[in-house]
Amino acid sequence: MWLFLAFLAVPLIEIALFVQIGGLIGLFPTLAIVILTAILGTALVRTQGAAVLLQLRTAFNELRDPTEPLANGAMILFSGALLLTPGFFTDTLGFLLLIPSVRAAVFRYLRSRVKVQHFETRTSTRPQGGAGDIIDGAYTEVDAEPPKKPNGTPSGWTRH
């Protein structure tokens, strides 16, 4: 039910804000603000997304719990979708999700609401560096019988 209300309320809020702000500053400045927020938001999402990917790689390499970097990445992705959606309300929510302290607060709230049943990391049991029974290579099948001598004289490359 709350999802239906969100899909109903957000467009109504956006329309009301467009009418109010467009009436105050005019059509073209309103459109310019919407386009500029999309461009600025895209740049911010790109830089923060790269930083979160680095945190995620570090968490995986150090075998730490990757939940927080994954949640931050999801929130940054969601903020990018909000920033690309034209409107002042969605842009405000998108920019708020780009603030690390806001993401941390949302993450703490979500963590309190979600119960993780099991988390496990495993290391590879296959030996690294070529040790073991696996050999990677290429092969060519060779006939068991030697080829028949051609009619004529040998080429000089063979001894007969």
Secondary structure, DSSP 8 states (H G I E B T S, - for coil): -HHHHHHHHHHHHHHHHHHHHHHHH-HHHHHHHHHHHHHHHHHHHHHHHHHHHHHHHHHHHTT---HHHHHHHHHHHHHHHHHHSSSHHHHHHHHHHTSHHHHHHHHHHHHHH------------S-STT-SS----------SS-----SS---SSS--
